[in-house]
Amino acid sequence: MWFEPLNSFALMISESLGVDVLWVEFAATATICIVALWAASLCVKLLKPSGKNRSVAEVAATEPKRGKGSPLADALLNVRSGFIGVAFFSFWINLLMLVAPLYMLQVYDRVLTSRSYDTLIFLTILAVTLLALNGFLELVRSRVLVRIGGKLDERLGDDAFRSLFQFRPDRRSSGTQTLSDLAQVRNFLSGSGPNAFFDAPWTPIFIALIFVFHPVLGFIALGGAVALFAIAIVSEFATRKTSAVASQKSRSAIQFADASVRNTEVINGMGMVPQLSERWLERNRDSLAYQGLANDRIGMLTALSKFIRPSLQIAILGAGAYLVLQEATTPGVMIAASIIMGRALAPVEAAVGQWRAFVAARAAYGRLKEVFGGENTSAERISLPRPSGNLDVQSLTLVPPGAERPILDDVSFRVAAGSVLAVIGPSAAGKSTLARALVGVWPPTDGKVRLDGADLQQWIPEELGQYIGYLPQDVELFEGSVAENISRFQEIDSKRVIEAAKLAGAHEMILQFPDGYSTEIGPQGSVLSGGQRQRLGLARALYGDPPLIVLDEPNASLDSSGEKALMLTIQELRERGQTVIVISHRSSILTAVDYVLILNGGRVEAFDEREKLLPKLVGPAQPIRAIPKKPPAKPAQKEAAVAGASKAEGSVNNDSEKDNAATNK
């Protein structure tokens, strides 16, 4: 009983294709079994956890070796097999979409005329089974797209985060925009947006099938597809520039708000909130104006497409009914053509609906190409031995990000290991820029900065960071414990952490915290005073006994006793053979150095030994032995000085103005 309707269905297909019925039955059975088994095996793998709890090391271990292309190109190449799988699933999903119209065709043209219950039952079971398989394939396809987005994020996440800290002379810092762009692309790939592109090639196939039913119906479907496609093209040209400007204006407003939040104390203290609020509102209004214009255009075109879509359905049903009355076709063909046309126009309609997400993802992808653009032509760096601290600056010229003129121009000097150099000069002389160049934050536009003969660009950045201690002028601490900040968020070595804290004169201060070294620091160290942040920043710079230490205004927030403790620290670093570069406005720091470099207008005005330059600046100076070396038998004297500095760190240095006047003189 069951074989008779199956044979009749196979016979119908064989007659329409002009092949033997046995080949039709064999091909249909084999195809369905292969697709079902393959999809089931693949789905078993895809239904497993996506690895969101894997460690960074586990993720890196499973990644293939990168080629010479950009990280973005390598990541897309890595997920190419996933896109091939999505294309394969899309083929069968669209093929199975013919189940409903063919079922209606058979019911109207065969079951109702033959009154065969067996054929109706078999066709219903077969249709429901194939539709279930179609739903299963839809599930698999969606999960594959989610895995593609996750894999792309895994491959690019580390590079995207690192790119936030890279020096880019051709553009200003855009904050965390790169991470937002990566999330935008990932969300688009993980959603339903790509389905429209994989289903689009089936639109002409379905329209051609409608032409087989009847040319009139085919022309109606073709006209509808052309109309919806024209709407998509108009959407592209009508919103591309407007959306790009709106996005740029929105990013500018967000960056302005972020910068304002970072200076909350100044803004509230000086009553600047109304003025800054008005300035932010002005930028936000510009963004809303352009975004509103783009949304109005998209909304108008979307409304037009929603009018055209049901109108086409009515047109094809009306034309089909007319052809049935003319006995030019059958009711089954009319219903089947209506369903197939809906499926043919679905990708175009989906593209119109997903156009906003597509435009945003395309813009984000373009910005990612700028960040990751270019082939990875840099040679693989090798690990260099630990340096001793010999610093050699050769004709250094540097143009900061976003600037056109160099801040440093032909700066050259050499400092031997174990020496202390003071860099002084008026404001805007380029002292902090020099500090950034010495630690490799800003690579030179021209010239070299060499550490033990090796250009800083030859070092592996992670290894170079272990050999450099850097205390910037504006000390920023990170959310975490005191010990984590001092250890640079490496695995905490208690002995080395305490040693660095004692050397920086911060040990006694830290012990006064509620939880000592385990005390949690708020975002940007907001729970600490300026002097406390500077002490902890100095301890972080000294952690691990780096051969080269660069201190930018280390005594800016210290009182006289804290400054004395700082000079003791510098003397001990010299005795250990560590090279120290001190940038300061206070002349008192000059008594603790070996060499003095005077910067003025980005150029070296003078560079010589301290004894030769100091009389020209502040008059006769005491010999360097004026700072007595503490004997090993009496370490309590240094601890007392440190403790005194910790207790009095909040006081104001009354001699700072005199020191600054002497330095300027």
N, C-alpha and C positions, 0 to 999 in steps of 0.2 A: 504493500500500500504506500510505503514511504518512498519507494524507488520510482514510482510512476510520475509524481510531480517533479522529482529531481531530474528525471530524464527529459521531461517536457521542457523544463527550464533550460537545461543544457542544450536541448535541441534548438530552442529559440535562439540562444547565443550563437550556436554553430551555424545556423542559417544566416544570421546577420553578418557573421564574420567570414562565411564561406569555407569553414574548415570542418574536419571530422568531429563528431560529438564526443568521441572518446578522448581526444586531445583536450577538449574544453574541460571535461570532468577531471582529468588528470592534472591539468595546469591549475585549475581552481583549487582543488584539494591540496596539492603540494604547496602552492603559494600561501594559502591561509595557514597551513601547519608550520611552514618555515618562519613566516612573519611572527606568528604567535609565540613559538619557542624562542626565537631570537630576542623578541621584545621582552619576554618574561625573564630570560637570563640577564639581559641588560638592566631591567628594572630592579632585579634583586641587588645588583651592585649599586644602583642609584638610590635605592631606598635606605641604604646604610647611612650612618651619620656622615655629614659633610666634612668632618675634621675640624670643626670650629674650635675644639679644645686642644688642638695639637700645638706643641711648642714651636718656637721659631726654628730651633735646630731640626725638628722633625720635618717641618715644611721645607727647609733648605735642603735637607737630605734627599727629598723626593723630587726636587726640581732638576730638570735636565740642564746640562751645561749651556751657558749662554753663548750665542754666536757673536759675530762682529756687528750685528745690527743694533739699533737702539733698543732699550728695554721695552718700549711699547711694541715694536715690531716683533721682538722675541716672545712677548707675552701673547700677542695675537696668533703667532705661529704655533704656540704651545696649545691653544684651544681650538686649532683648526679642525682637529678630529671631531670635537664636539659639534661644531657647525655642520660638518658632513653628516653626523648622526641626526641632527635636527632636520636637515634637508631630506634625509631618507625617511624619517617619520612623517614629514610633511607630505611626501609623495603618497604614502599609504593613507594618511588621514584624508587627503583630498580625494583619493580614489574611493575610499569608503563613504564619502559624502554623497556618492551616487546611489547609495542603498535606498534612501528615502524616496527619491523620484522614481527609481526603477520599481520599487515596491508599489507605489501609487499607480504607475503605468500598468503593471501586471494585474493589480486588483481591478482597475477600471476596465481594462481591455480583455482580460482573460477570465478572472474569477467571476465577475458579475455576469459575463455572457455565458460561461460554461456552467455556472452554479456548482463549482467543484469545491467541496469543503476540504478535501485532502490538500488540494493546491493552496488554498487559503491558509490552512494550518502550517504547512511546510514553509510557505513564503514568510509568514509571520515569525516563525521560529528562526529561520535563516536571517531575516532582517534584524531581529532583536539581538541575535548573536553577533552579527557584524557590527551593529551599533555599539554593543558593549566593548568589542575589540577596538572600535574607533575611540571610545572614551578612554580606554586603557592606554592607547597610544598618545592621546592628548595629555594624559597625566605624565607619561614618560617624557614627552617632549618638553613640557613645562619644567620638569625636574632637571632635565639636561640643561635648559637655559639658566636655571638657578645655579647649577654647578659651574657653568661657563662664567657667569658673573663672579662667583666666589673664587674660581681659579684665577681669573684676571686680577682680582683684588689681591690675592695672595702673592702673585708674581710681581705686581707693581706697588703694593703697599709700602714695602721697605724703601724702594727707590723714590716713591712720592714723598715720604716723610723726610728722607735725606735731602731731597731737592729743596726743601724749605730753608736749608742752611747753606746752600751753595751760593758762591759769589757769582753774580750775573751782572756784568757791567752794562749790558744792553737793555736792562729793565729794572724797575724798582721792585722792591719786595711786595708781593701780593698776599702776604699772610698765609693762611691755610687754604687758599683758593685751590691749590693742586689737589688736596685731599677732597675738597668738595666736588671738584671735577671728576675725580676717580669714582666717587660715590654716585654721581649723576650717571656716568656711563654704566656702572655696574647695575644700578636700579633699572635702567632702560633695557639692558640685555636680559635681566632676570624677569622682566615683565612680559606683557603680551605684544609689545611693539615689534620685535623681530618676526613674529608669526605672519604679519601682513606681508613682509618682504619674501618669506618663503612660500606663501600661498599665492602671491601675485602671478607667477608663471602659469598657474592653472586657469587664470581668467580667460585667456584666448582659447584654451582647450574646451572649457565649458561653453563658451559662446559658439565655438565650432559645432559642438554637439547639439546645441539649440538650432543651428542652421540645418542640421541633418533632419530634425523634426519638421521644420518648415522655414523657408527663407524669411517670411514676414516676422515670425517670432524672433528669428536670429537678428534681424536688423533692429528690432526694438531693444534687445539685450545689448547689441553693439552700441547703439546710440546712448543708452544709459551709462555704459562703461566709459565712453568717450566724455560724457558730461561730467561724471564724477572725477575722472582723471584730470579734466580741465580745471575743476575746482581745486584739486590738489596742487596743480602747477601754479595757479593764481595765488594760492595760500603761500607757496614758497616765495614768490617774488614780492608779495604784498607785506610779508612779515619778516623777511630775513634781516634787512638793515634795521628796522624798527626794534626787533627783538634783541639784536646785538647791542644797540645803543642802550636799551632798557637794562640789559644785563650789566653793562659797564657802569651805568649810573647807580644801579643797586649795589654793586661791589664797592663803589666809591663811598656810598653812604654807610655801608657796614664797616668799612675800614676806618672811616671818621669816627663812628661810634665806638669801635674797639680802642682807638687811640685816646678818646675822651675818658673811657672807663679806666684806662691805665693811669690816668692822672686825676682820679677822683678827689684826692685830698686838696690839690691845688685849685681845682674847679670850685669845690664847695667853700674852701677857705676864702677865696677871692670873689665869690659871688658871680661866677662866670656862667652859671647854668642857663639863664635866659638867652644869653648871646649865642652860646654853643648850640642850644636847642633850636634856635631860629636858623642857624647855619645848617644843622642836620636836616631840619624840615625842608629847607630849600632844596637840598640834594635829593631828599626822599620824594619831594613833589615832582622833580624832573624825572625820576625813575618811574613813578606812578603814571605820569603823563604818557611817556613812551610805551610803558607796559599796557596801559589802558587802550592806547591806539592800536597796538598789536592784537590785544584780546578782542577789541570791537571788530576788527577785520576778520579774525578767525571765527568769531561768533556768527558774523553775518554769513560767511561761507559755509559754516556748519549747519546753520538753519536752512540755507539753500539746498544743501545735500540731503537734509532730512525731508525736505519737500519733494525733491526729485526721486528719492528712493521709493516711497509708497506709490508715487504717481506711476513709476515704471511697473510696479507690481499690478496696479489696476490696468495699465495699458496692455500688458502681456496677457492678463486674464481676459480682458475685453476682446482683444484680438483673437485669442484662442477660442473664446466662445463663439465669435463670429465665424471662424473657420470651421468650428464644429457644426454650426447651423448650415454652413455651405457644404458640409460633408467633405471638407478638404483635410480634416484630421479627426482625431478621436478625443474624447474627454480625458483619457489617460495622458495623452501627449500634452494637452493643455495644462494639466496639473503638474506634470513632470517638468515641463519647460519653465513654469513659474518657480518651482523649487530650485532648479538648476541655475536660473538667472540670479536668484537670491544668493546662491553660493558663489557665482561668478563675480558678483559685485561686492561681496563681503570684504575681500582684501583691499579694494580701493576705498570702500567706506571706512574700514579700520585705519587705513593710512591717513584719511582726513581726520578721524577722531584722535589719532595718536600724534598729530602733527606738532603740537606744542612740545610734547615729550621728546619727539625726534629732533626738533630744532634745538632744544636745550642740550640734549645729549651730543648732537653734532658740534655745537659750540664748545662744549666741554672737551670733546675729543680733539678739536683743533688746538685748544690751549695745552692739552697734554702732549700733542705732537711738538709744540714749541718747547715744552720743558724737556721732553725726552728725545727731541729731534736730533738727527745726525747719527752717523754710524759710530759704534764704539771702537774707535781707532787707537785709543790709548793702550800703550804697552803694559803688560802685566808687571806690577811692581813686586820687588822682592824685599824681604825683611832685612833692614840694615841693623848693624850692631848698636848697642846703647851708646849715645854720644857722651862726650866728656863735658861739653858746654862751650866749645869754641864757636863764637858767632862772628860771621863775616857778611856785611851788607855791602853790595857792590852796585853803585849807580842806580839806586832804587828810585823808580818813578811810579806813582800810583794815582789812578783816577777812581774815586769811590763810585759805588752804584748810583746811577741817576745823575751824576755830575758830568760836566764837559771839560773842565779844567783840572789839571792834576793838583792834588793837595801836597804831595811830596814830589820833589824835583831833584834828581841826581844826588840822592843821599848816600854817602859812603862812610863806613867806619868799621873797625874791627875790635872785638873784645875777647880777651883770652879767658879760658876756663878759670873759674874761681874768682873772677873780678866783679866789681860792682860799678855800674854805670848809671849816672843820674842824667836824665833828659829834662832840660828846662827850656823855658821860652815863654813869650807872651801868649795870650789866648788866641786860638785859631792859627797856631803856628804849625799844626800837624802832628802834635805829640801823640794823641790817642790814635790817630791814623797809623803812625809808626808802630805803636804797640800792636795793633791788629795785623799789620804786615809781618811783624816779628814772630807771631804765633801761628801764621798761616791762615787767618780768618779771611783776609783780603789778599789775594795773590797779586804780585806786582804787574803793572802794565808794562814796565820795562825794568831791566836789572834783575839782580838775584839776591835772595836771602839764603845764606848757607849755614847749616849747623854741622860742625865737624867736616866741612868740605862738601857736604851733600846739599843740593838745592832742596828747599822744603817741599817742592812739588814732586820730588823723587821718593818721598817717604809715604808709606801706607798711612792714611789719616788716623786710623785708630791707634796705630803704634806710635805715631808722632805725638798724639795727645798724652800718652803716658810719660813722655820725656819733657813736657812743657807744663809749667804752672802759670796760670793767668788770672790776675785779679783785675777785672775791668773797672772803669770809673763808676759805672752804675751797676752795683752788685745785685744780681738776681738769684734768688734761691728757689728751689722747686718743691712741690708738694711731696712730702715724705718726712722721714725722721732726720734728726741732726746728723746721726752717724751715716745715713745714706747720702746726704748731701756732701759731707766731707769726703766720703769714699768714692764720690763721682758715680754713685749708683752701681758700682761694681759689687762683687761679693765682699761683704764687710769683714775686714781684718781688724779686730779690736785693737791690737797692739799698734798697728800703723795709724789708725784713726786717732787714738789718744796721743801718739807721738806728734802727729801733725797739729793737733789742737794745742798741745803744750808749746810747741815751737811758735805757733801763732799767738800765744798768750790768751787763748780762749778756753783753756781747760777749766779753770776755776769758774768762769762765767757759765759754762755749760752745766757744771755740777749744781748751779743754783736753779736751773730749769726744773719744772715739776717732775719730769721723768728723765732728767739727765740727757744722756746721748740718745735715748729712745723718744725724746719729746718730738711730737709731730709739728712740723712747720706748715703753716697755711700756704695757700697759693701765693707765689712770689715773695714768700717770707713776710707776709703782712703782719704777723703777730710779733715781729721783732723790731727793735729800734734800728736806726741807721748804723750806729756803732756796732751793734750785735751782728747785723748782716755783714758788715765789713770784716769783722773778726772771723766769722764762719767762712766767708769767701776767701780770706787769706789762708785759713786752715785747709780749705779745699785745694787751693793752688799749691800748697806745700805737701799735699798727700802723695806718698810714693817717692819722695826725694827726687823730684825731676831735676835734670842737669841745668835747664834753662827756666828762669822764673821772671816773668814780666809783671810788674806791679804798677798799675795806673792810678795815681793819686791814692796810695794806700793809707795815708794819714789824714784824709779829708774829713773824716768824722771822728777823729781821735783827739783827746785832750793832751796836755803836755806829758802826763805820766804814760798815757798810752803810746805817745810818740817815742818816748824813751824806750819802752818795751819793744816797739817796732825796730828801733835802731839796734837793740840787742839781738833781735831776730836776724836782721840783715848781717850783723857781724858773725853770728854763728853760721849762717849760710855760706859766707865767704870762707870761713875756716873749714867747712866741709867740702870746699871745692866746687860749689854750685855757682853758676853765673846768674847775676841778678841785674835786671834793668828796672830802675825806679824812675817813674815820671811824677814830678811834683812841682807845686808852686812855692813850697816853703823852703827857704834857704837853710833851715836847720838840718834838713836831711842830707845836706852836702857834706857834713862832717863824717858821714858813715860810708862814703863812696871812694872809689879809686879814680874814676874818670868822670868827666863832665862833658855832655854834648849839648850845645845851645842850638835850638831850632828857631828860625825866624822866617816866616813866609814860605814854609815848606822846604827851605834849604838849610844846609849846615852852615851856621855862622862861626862856630868854633867847636873844636874837639881836641881835648888834651887831658893830661893828668890833672887831678884835683888841685895839687899844690901850685900848679902853674896858672890855673884859671880862677881859683877861688879868690885870691887877692883882688882881682879885677872886678869881682862881683860884690863881695861883702867885706872887703878889707882883709887884713892878716888873719889867717885861719890857724886853728890848733892842729897839731899833727894828728894823724889818724889814730895814734895810740891814746888819744884823749879819751876814747871809749875803753875803759879798763876791761881786760879779759877776766872773767870770773874764774877763780881757781876751782878745780874739781871738788875740793874738800868743803866748799861752802855754796852748794847749790840753792840754799834757802834764800839767798839774797835775790836771785833772779825770780824765784817764785813769789817773793814778796812784792817785787816790782810788777809782776804780772797781775797779782791779786789786786794791788792798788789800782792798776789800770782798769780792771774789770769793774771795780766799784765806782770809779769816777768817770766812766766812759760817756756819761750823759752831759757832762759839763762842757762849757764853751772855752775854746782856746783863746785866751786874751792876747796872745802874741802873734796870732795868725796874720793880722793886718800889717804888723811890723815886718814879718817875714816876707809877705807878698811884696811890700814896698821895697825891701832890700833886693828881692829877686828881680823886680822890674828895673830897679836902678842898675 
